[in-house]
């Protein structure tokens, strides 16, 4: 072969490979189809970025992109002030709502996390994260994740990114209007769900919060909308409130109720504490909350109170479970009380999603010059973090579904070729349960009998390795398809 012919052949492989590696995945096209962006070219750039970030979750932007040209395009997108971060997230919210409409009950779990950028002090537009040091700076992220009662994450219904300005705000919180308080984020999440409820009339939405969301105004908001916008509440209580026409307080009244049932829940691993099965005693009753003094003119609110208290021996160093729940959902018998406790037990998944966002997607390591640019990349990483958790859960919830529902053809073919040690992949995609275990093994999962199912950490590590394997797979297959030179 002549040197000229060799150069010509060599140039064919990278260009064909680059075309294949810069094609957006079908899921990215669908997820951002409704994005309101300034130019149609921005849609394709967003889809390519999301595809690249999902293939290499832990990689920085230049490493995640397949080549320098794509990396420059990604940075231009993130630096474009005409692109509103909210527009990116709203497109995903629309896609999530379509999935929500296919289920009779969906839990809208909300929680807050802090994104710490203290190691990037020159980034403009960041705010304080704590009250102890002005050097601790970053962003506050409040998310509402849609989850089925069995535990399958469907995507985000609402995200709010804000910056905390000033210090000492807690001392004046009673003097400020509700909309000016940081706690208003819990009501904003509920209002967002109430706005979406008429668009999925066959789905019962239940907004779930932890103790920080135990606000009287939240219950008032739940009762203030017409029936077509109704969204139920399930709140872990922090306060012991006064009851209307009762000498006892709220939890004194519940404590006087007989044990209605017992149930077991799986308590996840916390630090050095291994996971365990906890046995809970269940009490419940209907209550009427007396309004606080500052809102004495308002009528009492009817809720149902549930107490789930751990009665089995607790390992040394572990915290005993005592969940006190308030809900707008009627609880008239023991099975309904058990159902609500099981719903609340799914709340931890929003924490796992935020963990994937920080440790898996490395969102706090993103280095951009302004908070607005960080919010744009965050809006993409949120979708990637959800997909990692959703894929992990799908392996347990729908194990026989084909992995082709989650991964592009090149990825699952490369995975099968590696596992089977064959150059020709199977004609049909393997099940999601089997494929997820293979991917997790690439990330360090040992797959022993005692190991159970893989978690998100080994999954995002495995996806990183699978990306490199897929690149090589595409190179060889592009090489096979081009004609040989004589």
FIKE-221564 format. One record per residue (C-alpha): residue number from 0; x, y, z. Coordinates in Angstrom, 3 decimals. Example, Ala and Ser with C-alpha at 12.3 -4.5 7.8 and 13.67 -1.06 7.14 Angstrom:
% residues 2
+-----+----------+----------+----------+
:   k :        X :        Y :        Z :
+-----+----------+----------+----------+
:   0 :   12.300 :   -4.500 :    7.800 :
:   1 :   13.670 :   -1.060 :    7.140 :
+-----+----------+----------+----------+
% end
This chain:
% residues 486
+-----+----------+----------+----------+
:   k :        X :        Y :        Z :
+-----+----------+----------+----------+
:   0 :    0.000 :    0.000 :    0.000 :
:   1 :    1.347 :    3.451 :   -0.868 :
:   2 :    1.965 :    6.058 :    1.823 :
:   3 :   -0.759 :    8.226 :    0.297 :
:   4 :   -3.273 :    5.367 :    0.347 :
:   5 :   -2.299 :    4.566 :    3.924 :
:   6 :   -2.904 :    8.175 :    4.973 :
:   7 :   -6.262 :    8.138 :    3.192 :
:   8 :   -7.298 :    4.904 :    4.937 :
:   9 :   -6.170 :    6.181 :    8.331 :
:  10 :   -8.262 :    9.311 :    7.941 :
:  11 :  -11.412 :    7.308 :    7.278 :
:  12 :  -11.479 :    5.524 :   10.633 :
:  13 :  -11.378 :    8.560 :   12.964 :
:  14 :  -13.977 :   10.490 :   10.995 :
:  15 :  -16.384 :    7.531 :   10.882 :
:  16 :  -15.733 :    6.820 :   14.543 :
:  17 :  -16.303 :   10.449 :   15.463 :
:  18 :  -19.625 :   10.495 :   13.612 :
:  19 :  -20.772 :    7.415 :   15.520 :
:  20 :  -19.578 :    8.697 :   18.906 :
:  21 :  -21.287 :   12.085 :   18.514 :
:  22 :  -24.754 :   10.742 :   17.749 :
:  23 :  -27.234 :   11.537 :   20.566 :
:  24 :  -28.863 :    8.538 :   22.219 :
:  25 :  -32.600 :    8.008 :   21.713 :
:  26 :  -33.290 :    8.618 :   25.397 :
:  27 :  -31.532 :   12.018 :   25.252 :
:  28 :  -33.546 :   13.025 :   22.179 :
:  29 :  -36.804 :   12.117 :   23.930 :
:  30 :  -35.817 :   13.628 :   27.282 :
:  31 :  -35.056 :   17.089 :   25.898 :
:  32 :  -37.538 :   17.169 :   23.015 :
:  33 :  -39.573 :   19.948 :   24.674 :
:  34 :  -36.628 :   22.196 :   25.572 :
:  35 :  -37.336 :   25.856 :   24.797 :
:  36 :  -33.919 :   26.867 :   23.445 :
:  37 :  -32.931 :   29.837 :   21.221 :
:  38 :  -31.832 :   27.732 :   18.247 :
:  39 :  -32.508 :   24.240 :   16.917 :
:  40 :  -28.770 :   23.590 :   16.934 :
:  41 :  -28.832 :   24.000 :   20.702 :
:  42 :  -31.201 :   21.014 :   20.955 :
:  43 :  -28.688 :   18.753 :   19.260 :
:  44 :  -25.839 :   20.102 :   21.361 :
:  45 :  -27.816 :   19.474 :   24.554 :
:  46 :  -28.669 :   15.933 :   23.471 :
:  47 :  -25.057 :   15.139 :   22.551 :
:  48 :  -23.835 :   16.544 :   25.881 :
:  49 :  -26.331 :   14.485 :   27.881 :
:  50 :  -25.357 :   11.348 :   25.947 :
:  51 :  -21.657 :   11.994 :   26.581 :
:  52 :  -22.151 :   12.742 :   30.288 :
:  53 :  -24.206 :    9.562 :   30.735 :
:  54 :  -21.504 :    7.432 :   29.088 :
:  55 :  -18.777 :    8.886 :   31.339 :
:  56 :  -20.547 :   10.094 :   34.503 :
:  57 :  -17.436 :   10.857 :   36.572 :
:  58 :  -15.447 :   12.547 :   33.790 :
:  59 :  -14.891 :   16.322 :   33.555 :
:  60 :  -16.410 :   18.025 :   30.521 :
:  61 :  -13.368 :   17.779 :   28.176 :
:  62 :  -12.844 :   14.094 :   29.005 :
:  63 :  -16.533 :   13.210 :   28.667 :
:  64 :  -16.767 :   14.718 :   25.183 :
:  65 :  -15.508 :   12.465 :   22.356 :
:  66 :  -13.180 :   15.053 :   20.811 :
:  67 :  -11.913 :   18.600 :   21.187 :
:  68 :  -14.513 :   20.035 :   18.812 :
:  69 :  -17.347 :   18.574 :   20.892 :
:  70 :  -15.726 :   19.848 :   24.084 :
:  71 :  -15.558 :   23.380 :   22.658 :
:  72 :  -19.192 :   23.097 :   21.598 :
:  73 :  -20.191 :   21.987 :   25.103 :
:  74 :  -18.418 :   24.952 :   26.703 :
:  75 :  -20.031 :   27.366 :   24.235 :
:  76 :  -23.421 :   25.935 :   25.195 :
:  77 :  -22.715 :   26.276 :   28.934 :
:  78 :  -21.454 :   29.848 :   28.485 :
:  79 :  -24.431 :   30.982 :   26.376 :
:  80 :  -26.453 :   33.444 :   28.466 :
:  81 :  -29.410 :   33.091 :   26.074 :
:  82 :  -29.943 :   29.511 :   27.312 :
:  83 :  -31.984 :   29.461 :   30.510 :
:  84 :  -31.105 :   26.565 :   32.854 :
:  85 :  -34.790 :   26.289 :   33.754 :
:  86 :  -35.598 :   25.523 :   30.103 :
:  87 :  -33.325 :   22.470 :   30.212 :
:  88 :  -34.927 :   21.185 :   33.415 :
:  89 :  -38.476 :   21.883 :   32.265 :
:  90 :  -37.946 :   19.684 :   29.208 :
:  91 :  -37.047 :   16.809 :   31.526 :
:  92 :  -40.038 :   17.622 :   33.761 :
:  93 :  -42.299 :   17.267 :   30.724 :
:  94 :  -40.804 :   13.875 :   29.882 :
:  95 :  -41.199 :   12.818 :   33.514 :
:  96 :  -44.856 :   13.804 :   33.522 :
:  97 :  -45.495 :   11.484 :   30.570 :
:  98 :  -44.076 :    8.598 :   32.588 :
:  99 :  -46.037 :    9.629 :   35.685 :
: 100 :  -49.346 :    9.413 :   33.801 :
: 101 :  -48.908 :    5.661 :   33.327 :
: 102 :  -49.108 :    4.921 :   37.085 :
: 103 :  -52.104 :    5.052 :   39.467 :
: 104 :  -50.026 :    6.388 :   42.399 :
: 105 :  -46.759 :    8.358 :   42.255 :
: 106 :  -44.764 :    9.706 :   45.191 :
: 107 :  -43.310 :   13.187 :   44.627 :
: 108 :  -40.449 :   13.175 :   47.129 :
: 109 :  -38.780 :   16.499 :   47.868 :
: 110 :  -35.510 :   17.314 :   49.620 :
: 111 :  -32.691 :   19.881 :   49.717 :
: 112 :  -28.959 :   19.393 :   49.218 :
: 113 :  -26.030 :   21.812 :   49.214 :
: 114 :  -23.513 :   22.005 :   46.380 :
: 115 :  -20.208 :   23.123 :   47.849 :
: 116 :  -17.896 :   25.136 :   45.600 :
: 117 :  -15.633 :   26.512 :   48.330 :
: 118 :  -12.599 :   25.238 :   46.407 :
: 119 :  -13.587 :   27.547 :   43.525 :
: 120 :  -13.666 :   30.945 :   45.306 :
: 121 :  -13.361 :   32.934 :   42.064 :
: 122 :  -16.642 :   31.585 :   40.670 :
: 123 :  -19.061 :   34.512 :   40.459 :
: 124 :  -22.587 :   34.485 :   41.868 :
: 125 :  -22.261 :   31.828 :   44.598 :
: 126 :  -23.823 :   32.250 :   48.044 :
: 127 :  -23.249 :   31.159 :   51.626 :
: 128 :  -23.926 :   27.562 :   52.600 :
: 129 :  -23.579 :   27.866 :   56.368 :
: 130 :  -23.558 :   30.386 :   59.158 :
: 131 :  -20.059 :   29.635 :   60.453 :
: 132 :  -17.732 :   30.776 :   57.688 :
: 133 :  -18.128 :   33.190 :   54.757 :
: 134 :  -15.678 :   30.986 :   52.835 :
: 135 :  -18.169 :   28.108 :   52.647 :
: 136 :  -19.945 :   28.983 :   49.417 :
: 137 :  -22.038 :   27.240 :   46.788 :
: 138 :  -25.600 :   26.632 :   45.619 :
: 139 :  -28.742 :   25.212 :   47.226 :
: 140 :  -30.632 :   22.595 :   45.218 :
: 141 :  -34.207 :   21.619 :   46.102 :
: 142 :  -35.522 :   18.667 :   44.094 :
: 143 :  -38.803 :   16.797 :   43.741 :
: 144 :  -38.313 :   13.249 :   42.453 :
: 145 :  -41.218 :   11.161 :   41.118 :
: 146 :  -41.090 :    7.551 :   42.390 :
: 147 :  -43.530 :    4.657 :   42.075 :
: 148 :  -44.640 :    3.063 :   45.385 :
: 149 :  -42.501 :    0.035 :   44.488 :
: 150 :  -39.424 :    2.253 :   44.167 :
: 151 :  -38.835 :    2.971 :   40.456 :
: 152 :  -37.644 :    6.595 :   39.929 :
: 153 :  -39.480 :    8.244 :   37.025 :
: 154 :  -37.580 :   11.537 :   36.911 :
: 155 :  -37.816 :   15.005 :   38.432 :
: 156 :  -41.051 :   16.971 :   38.584 :
: 157 :  -39.472 :   20.129 :   39.989 :
: 158 :  -36.004 :   21.550 :   40.688 :
: 159 :  -35.123 :   24.882 :   42.222 :
: 160 :  -31.591 :   26.285 :   42.402 :
: 161 :  -31.042 :   29.242 :   44.683 :
: 162 :  -28.295 :   31.274 :   46.297 :
: 163 :  -28.382 :   32.200 :   49.969 :
: 164 :  -27.647 :   35.893 :   50.415 :
: 165 :  -26.460 :   37.330 :   53.731 :
: 166 :  -26.150 :   35.893 :   57.229 :
: 167 :  -28.312 :   35.940 :   60.322 :
: 168 :  -31.570 :   35.489 :   58.396 :
: 169 :  -32.885 :   32.889 :   60.863 :
: 170 :  -33.212 :   35.532 :   63.603 :
: 171 :  -35.728 :   37.529 :   61.545 :
: 172 :  -37.702 :   34.665 :   59.997 :
: 173 :  -40.861 :   35.375 :   62.040 :
: 174 :  -40.982 :   38.951 :   60.708 :
: 175 :  -40.732 :   38.038 :   57.031 :
: 176 :  -43.496 :   37.035 :   54.644 :
: 177 :  -43.732 :   33.332 :   53.841 :
: 178 :  -42.615 :   33.839 :   50.231 :
: 179 :  -39.403 :   35.503 :   51.484 :
: 180 :  -38.430 :   32.603 :   53.738 :
: 181 :  -36.136 :   29.770 :   52.696 :
: 182 :  -38.730 :   27.298 :   53.982 :
: 183 :  -41.040 :   28.421 :   51.160 :
: 184 :  -39.209 :   25.907 :   48.931 :
: 185 :  -41.358 :   23.117 :   50.415 :
: 186 :  -44.523 :   24.943 :   49.396 :
: 187 :  -43.098 :   25.701 :   45.932 :
: 188 :  -42.626 :   21.967 :   45.370 :
: 189 :  -46.221 :   21.261 :   46.391 :
: 190 :  -47.500 :   24.112 :   44.186 :
: 191 :  -45.533 :   22.709 :   41.229 :
: 192 :  -47.143 :   19.290 :   41.750 :
: 193 :  -50.588 :   20.894 :   42.076 :
: 194 :  -50.004 :   22.642 :   38.758 :
: 195 :  -49.166 :   19.310 :   37.096 :
: 196 :  -51.968 :   17.270 :   38.676 :
: 197 :  -54.704 :   18.238 :   36.145 :
: 198 :  -52.467 :   16.937 :   33.339 :
: 199 :  -52.368 :   13.420 :   34.806 :
: 200 :  -55.940 :   12.999 :   36.105 :
: 201 :  -55.659 :    9.209 :   36.459 :
: 202 :  -52.623 :    9.478 :   38.748 :
: 203 :  -52.744 :   10.181 :   42.463 :
: 204 :  -49.787 :   12.396 :   43.376 :
: 205 :  -48.499 :   12.278 :   46.959 :
: 206 :  -45.950 :   14.921 :   47.971 :
: 207 :  -43.520 :   13.464 :   50.546 :
: 208 :  -41.235 :   15.491 :   52.842 :
: 209 :  -38.875 :   14.907 :   55.726 :
: 210 :  -39.080 :   16.706 :   59.089 :
: 211 :  -37.880 :   20.044 :   57.689 :
: 212 :  -41.083 :   20.179 :   55.641 :
: 213 :  -43.345 :   19.986 :   58.715 :
: 214 :  -44.946 :   23.396 :   58.147 :
: 215 :  -48.508 :   24.361 :   58.997 :
: 216 :  -48.596 :   26.484 :   55.826 :
: 217 :  -47.834 :   23.385 :   53.763 :
: 218 :  -51.008 :   21.698 :   55.023 :
: 219 :  -52.956 :   24.912 :   54.372 :
: 220 :  -51.679 :   24.966 :   50.779 :
: 221 :  -52.684 :   21.324 :   50.274 :
: 222 :  -56.262 :   22.144 :   51.269 :
: 223 :  -56.547 :   25.410 :   49.310 :
: 224 :  -56.831 :   24.079 :   45.727 :
: 225 :  -59.783 :   22.651 :   43.762 :
: 226 :  -60.205 :   18.882 :   43.555 :
: 227 :  -58.690 :   18.558 :   40.050 :
: 228 :  -55.427 :   20.056 :   41.388 :
: 229 :  -55.421 :   18.060 :   44.614 :
: 230 :  -52.097 :   16.584 :   45.695 :
: 231 :  -51.900 :   14.619 :   48.939 :
: 232 :  -49.233 :   15.177 :   51.573 :
: 233 :  -47.145 :   12.708 :   53.574 :
: 234 :  -44.887 :   14.545 :   56.035 :
: 235 :  -42.577 :   13.274 :   58.728 :
: 236 :  -43.474 :   15.402 :   61.724 :
: 237 :  -40.992 :   17.482 :   63.681 :
: 238 :  -43.391 :   19.322 :   65.999 :
: 239 :  -45.810 :   18.153 :   68.665 :
: 240 :  -48.815 :   20.368 :   67.992 :
: 241 :  -51.950 :   21.283 :   69.866 :
: 242 :  -55.214 :   19.611 :   68.888 :
: 243 :  -58.604 :   21.224 :   68.493 :
: 244 :  -60.915 :   20.456 :   71.468 :
: 245 :  -58.343 :   18.119 :   73.033 :
: 246 :  -56.315 :   18.339 :   76.229 :
: 247 :  -53.662 :   16.043 :   74.800 :
: 248 :  -51.077 :   17.095 :   72.263 :
: 249 :  -50.827 :   15.437 :   68.852 :
: 250 :  -48.382 :   12.660 :   69.689 :
: 251 :  -49.796 :   12.098 :   73.158 :
: 252 :  -53.084 :   11.312 :   71.439 :
: 253 :  -51.430 :    8.907 :   68.990 :
: 254 :  -49.481 :    7.256 :   71.806 :
: 255 :  -52.749 :    6.395 :   73.582 :
: 256 :  -53.950 :    4.432 :   70.561 :
: 257 :  -53.578 :    0.624 :   70.562 :
: 258 :  -51.001 :   -1.047 :   68.324 :
: 259 :  -52.933 :   -1.666 :   65.121 :
: 260 :  -50.344 :   -3.748 :   63.260 :
: 261 :  -46.680 :   -4.697 :   62.970 :
: 262 :  -44.488 :   -4.592 :   59.886 :
: 263 :  -40.856 :   -4.905 :   58.842 :
: 264 :  -38.744 :   -2.487 :   56.814 :
: 265 :  -35.249 :   -2.706 :   55.391 :
: 266 :  -32.948 :   -0.121 :   56.975 :
: 267 :  -30.161 :    0.777 :   54.572 :
: 268 :  -26.494 :    0.836 :   55.471 :
: 269 :  -25.381 :    3.984 :   57.293 :
: 270 :  -21.633 :    4.482 :   57.643 :
: 271 :  -20.198 :    1.468 :   59.479 :
: 272 :  -23.676 :    0.186 :   60.327 :
: 273 :  -24.738 :   -2.665 :   58.006 :
: 274 :  -28.263 :   -2.835 :   56.618 :
: 275 :  -30.824 :   -4.554 :   58.829 :
: 276 :  -34.459 :   -5.598 :   59.004 :
: 277 :  -36.407 :   -3.566 :   61.571 :
: 278 :  -39.766 :   -4.550 :   63.061 :
: 279 :  -42.147 :   -1.638 :   63.626 :
: 280 :  -45.324 :   -1.273 :   65.696 :
: 281 :  -47.979 :    0.884 :   64.004 :
: 282 :  -50.454 :    3.251 :   65.688 :
: 283 :  -52.713 :    5.732 :   63.912 :
: 284 :  -55.726 :    8.005 :   64.362 :
: 285 :  -57.538 :   10.970 :   62.831 :
: 286 :  -56.682 :   14.383 :   64.317 :
: 287 :  -57.670 :   18.043 :   63.953 :
: 288 :  -54.680 :   20.382 :   64.237 :
: 289 :  -55.264 :   23.676 :   66.008 :
: 290 :  -53.794 :   26.609 :   64.039 :
: 291 :  -50.764 :   28.374 :   65.590 :
: 292 :  -51.262 :   31.666 :   67.404 :
: 293 :  -50.107 :   33.748 :   64.431 :
: 294 :  -52.822 :   32.096 :   62.310 :
: 295 :  -55.539 :   31.801 :   64.941 :
: 296 :  -58.223 :   33.004 :   62.498 :
: 297 :  -57.777 :   29.933 :   60.290 :
: 298 :  -59.912 :   26.815 :   60.760 :
: 299 :  -58.446 :   23.572 :   62.169 :
: 300 :  -57.018 :   21.091 :   59.666 :
: 301 :  -57.988 :   17.427 :   59.606 :
: 302 :  -55.084 :   15.035 :   59.112 :
: 303 :  -54.265 :   11.440 :   59.859 :
: 304 :  -51.346 :   10.723 :   62.196 :
: 305 :  -49.279 :    7.518 :   62.067 :
: 306 :  -46.517 :    6.416 :   64.423 :
: 307 :  -44.139 :    3.636 :   63.331 :
: 308 :  -41.877 :    2.723 :   66.271 :
: 309 :  -39.163 :    0.091 :   66.144 :
: 310 :  -39.813 :   -2.697 :   68.634 :
: 311 :  -37.061 :   -5.147 :   67.662 :
: 312 :  -33.590 :   -5.029 :   69.305 :
: 313 :  -31.395 :   -2.295 :   67.841 :
: 314 :  -27.686 :   -2.943 :   67.119 :
: 315 :  -25.217 :   -1.015 :   69.240 :
: 316 :  -24.629 :    2.435 :   67.824 :
: 317 :  -27.690 :    2.354 :   65.541 :
: 318 :  -30.562 :    4.810 :   65.907 :
: 319 :  -33.975 :    3.355 :   66.771 :
: 320 :  -36.622 :    4.083 :   64.142 :
: 321 :  -39.472 :    6.294 :   65.313 :
: 322 :  -41.318 :    7.722 :   62.317 :
: 323 :  -44.142 :   10.103 :   63.124 :
: 324 :  -46.078 :   10.835 :   59.968 :
: 325 :  -48.862 :   13.263 :   59.104 :
: 326 :  -50.891 :   12.797 :   55.941 :
: 327 :  -53.909 :   14.157 :   54.120 :
: 328 :  -54.606 :   10.609 :   52.857 :
: 329 :  -57.431 :    8.985 :   54.837 :
: 330 :  -56.153 :    6.174 :   57.093 :
: 331 :  -59.111 :    4.140 :   58.288 :
: 332 :  -57.541 :    0.730 :   58.896 :
: 333 :  -54.169 :   -0.912 :   59.561 :
: 334 :  -53.334 :   -1.786 :   55.950 :
: 335 :  -53.702 :    1.850 :   54.890 :
: 336 :  -51.362 :    2.877 :   57.719 :
: 337 :  -48.799 :    0.253 :   56.645 :
: 338 :  -49.088 :    1.471 :   53.055 :
: 339 :  -48.211 :    5.060 :   54.072 :
: 340 :  -45.205 :    3.884 :   56.092 :
: 341 :  -43.967 :    1.942 :   53.051 :
: 342 :  -44.410 :    5.079 :   50.960 :
: 343 :  -42.324 :    7.101 :   53.381 :
: 344 :  -39.633 :    4.399 :   53.354 :
: 345 :  -39.055 :    5.270 :   49.664 :
: 346 :  -38.026 :    8.822 :   50.618 :
: 347 :  -34.369 :    7.829 :   50.948 :
: 348 :  -34.134 :    7.564 :   47.156 :
: 349 :  -33.993 :   11.334 :   46.771 :
: 350 :  -30.926 :   11.260 :   49.025 :
: 351 :  -29.358 :    8.537 :   46.880 :
: 352 :  -30.036 :   10.628 :   43.757 :
: 353 :  -28.264 :   13.620 :   45.295 :
: 354 :  -25.381 :   11.315 :   46.269 :
: 355 :  -25.100 :   10.100 :   42.655 :
: 356 :  -25.160 :   13.725 :   41.506 :
: 357 :  -22.247 :   14.634 :   43.792 :
: 358 :  -20.100 :   11.497 :   43.816 :
: 359 :  -21.099 :    9.891 :   40.520 :
: 360 :  -21.509 :   12.966 :   38.308 :
: 361 :  -18.906 :   14.972 :   40.261 :
: 362 :  -21.091 :   18.079 :   40.073 :
: 363 :  -19.078 :   19.848 :   42.795 :
: 364 :  -15.909 :   19.387 :   40.738 :
: 365 :  -17.281 :   21.219 :   37.693 :
: 366 :  -15.128 :   24.289 :   37.071 :
: 367 :  -17.018 :   27.126 :   35.413 :
: 368 :  -16.698 :   30.856 :   35.905 :
: 369 :  -20.223 :   31.759 :   37.051 :
: 370 :  -23.078 :   30.261 :   39.063 :
: 371 :  -25.316 :   30.555 :   35.984 :
: 372 :  -22.995 :   28.322 :   33.978 :
: 373 :  -22.803 :   25.850 :   36.854 :
: 374 :  -26.594 :   25.754 :   36.892 :
: 375 :  -26.660 :   24.862 :   33.194 :
: 376 :  -24.334 :   21.902 :   33.624 :
: 377 :  -26.230 :   20.938 :   36.791 :
: 378 :  -29.457 :   20.791 :   34.778 :
: 379 :  -27.874 :   18.149 :   32.517 :
: 380 :  -26.199 :   16.233 :   35.355 :
: 381 :  -29.515 :   15.966 :   37.211 :
: 382 :  -30.940 :   13.909 :   34.345 :
: 383 :  -27.822 :   11.720 :   34.220 :
: 384 :  -27.979 :   11.100 :   37.994 :
: 385 :  -31.647 :   10.118 :   37.739 :
: 386 :  -30.904 :    7.685 :   34.899 :
: 387 :  -28.148 :    5.943 :   36.881 :
: 388 :  -30.463 :    5.399 :   39.852 :
: 389 :  -33.376 :    4.429 :   37.584 :
: 390 :  -31.237 :    1.858 :   35.755 :
: 391 :  -30.078 :    0.430 :   39.075 :
: 392 :  -33.691 :    0.121 :   40.290 :
: 393 :  -34.979 :   -1.221 :   36.960 :
: 394 :  -32.659 :   -4.218 :   37.391 :
: 395 :  -34.752 :   -5.122 :   40.454 :
: 396 :  -38.192 :   -3.870 :   39.454 :
: 397 :  -38.303 :   -4.989 :   35.778 :
: 398 :  -35.415 :   -7.498 :   35.487 :
: 399 :  -36.590 :   -9.116 :   32.237 :
: 400 :  -36.965 :   -5.905 :   30.227 :
: 401 :  -34.278 :   -5.629 :   27.522 :
: 402 :  -31.258 :   -3.469 :   28.299 :
: 403 :  -31.797 :   -1.863 :   24.891 :
: 404 :  -34.497 :    0.224 :   26.607 :
: 405 :  -31.671 :    1.914 :   28.535 :
: 406 :  -28.463 :    1.650 :   26.496 :
: 407 :  -27.716 :    2.460 :   22.842 :
: 408 :  -27.112 :   -0.537 :   20.580 :
: 409 :  -23.333 :   -0.053 :   20.434 :
: 410 :  -23.067 :   -0.078 :   24.230 :
: 411 :  -25.001 :   -3.254 :   24.922 :
: 412 :  -23.342 :   -5.029 :   21.980 :
: 413 :  -19.886 :   -4.078 :   23.257 :
: 414 :  -20.866 :   -5.304 :   26.716 :
: 415 :  -22.103 :   -8.668 :   25.401 :
: 416 :  -19.013 :   -9.138 :   23.224 :
: 417 :  -16.799 :   -8.524 :   26.247 :
: 418 :  -18.739 :  -10.848 :   28.551 :
: 419 :  -19.069 :  -13.689 :   26.024 :
: 420 :  -15.574 :  -13.124 :   24.571 :
: 421 :  -17.003 :  -13.145 :   21.049 :
: 422 :  -16.690 :  -10.708 :   18.184 :
: 423 :  -20.319 :  -11.246 :   17.157 :
: 424 :  -22.907 :  -10.040 :   19.698 :
: 425 :  -26.276 :  -11.778 :   20.227 :
: 426 :  -29.151 :  -10.704 :   18.002 :
: 427 :  -31.351 :   -9.787 :   20.983 :
: 428 :  -30.381 :   -7.622 :   23.930 :
: 429 :  -29.998 :   -9.275 :   27.355 :
: 430 :  -32.322 :   -8.490 :   30.251 :
: 431 :  -31.683 :   -5.355 :   32.280 :
: 432 :  -30.957 :   -7.331 :   35.482 :
: 433 :  -28.240 :   -9.419 :   33.858 :
: 434 :  -26.722 :   -6.466 :   32.006 :
: 435 :  -26.620 :   -4.231 :   35.090 :
: 436 :  -24.728 :   -6.911 :   37.007 :
: 437 :  -22.210 :   -7.136 :   34.154 :
: 438 :  -21.754 :   -3.364 :   34.120 :
: 439 :  -21.388 :   -3.270 :   37.916 :
: 440 :  -18.723 :   -6.000 :   37.708 :
: 441 :  -16.745 :   -3.689 :   35.418 :
: 442 :  -16.974 :   -1.180 :   38.287 :
: 443 :  -15.788 :   -3.560 :   41.011 :
: 444 :  -18.941 :   -5.476 :   41.980 :
: 445 :  -17.854 :   -9.012 :   42.929 :
: 446 :  -21.238 :  -10.676 :   42.307 :
: 447 :  -20.843 :  -13.150 :   45.170 :
: 448 :  -23.930 :  -14.795 :   46.611 :
: 449 :  -23.647 :  -12.719 :   49.766 :
: 450 :  -23.232 :   -9.428 :   47.872 :
: 451 :  -26.897 :   -8.956 :   46.972 :
: 452 :  -27.655 :   -6.574 :   44.124 :
: 453 :  -25.185 :   -3.941 :   42.901 :
: 454 :  -25.572 :   -0.329 :   43.932 :
: 455 :  -25.195 :    2.949 :   42.112 :
: 456 :  -21.489 :    3.376 :   42.922 :
: 457 :  -20.285 :    0.251 :   41.099 :
: 458 :  -22.769 :    1.034 :   38.330 :
: 459 :  -21.435 :    4.510 :   37.537 :
: 460 :  -17.872 :    3.158 :   37.710 :
: 461 :  -18.812 :    0.358 :   35.326 :
: 462 :  -20.444 :    2.781 :   32.889 :
: 463 :  -17.125 :    4.621 :   32.707 :
: 464 :  -15.315 :    1.434 :   31.650 :
: 465 :  -18.118 :    0.459 :   29.287 :
: 466 :  -17.714 :    3.789 :   27.492 :
: 467 :  -14.077 :    3.026 :   26.596 :
: 468 :  -15.055 :   -0.480 :   25.481 :
: 469 :  -17.820 :    0.955 :   23.295 :
: 470 :  -15.424 :    3.391 :   21.645 :
: 471 :  -13.131 :    0.537 :   20.666 :
: 472 :  -16.096 :   -1.578 :   19.545 :
: 473 :  -17.213 :    1.208 :   17.200 :
: 474 :  -13.702 :    1.631 :   15.800 :
: 475 :  -13.442 :   -2.053 :   14.869 :
: 476 :  -16.927 :   -2.207 :   13.390 :
: 477 :  -16.403 :    0.914 :   11.327 :
: 478 :  -13.141 :   -0.643 :   10.146 :
: 479 :  -14.928 :   -3.854 :    9.141 :
: 480 :  -17.489 :   -1.982 :    7.033 :
: 481 :  -15.060 :    0.046 :    4.926 :
: 482 :  -13.558 :   -1.553 :    1.786 :
: 483 :  -10.048 :   -2.911 :    1.843 :
: 484 :   -7.410 :   -1.203 :   -0.278 :
: 485 :   -5.511 :   -3.387 :   -2.716 :
+-----+----------+----------+----------+
% end
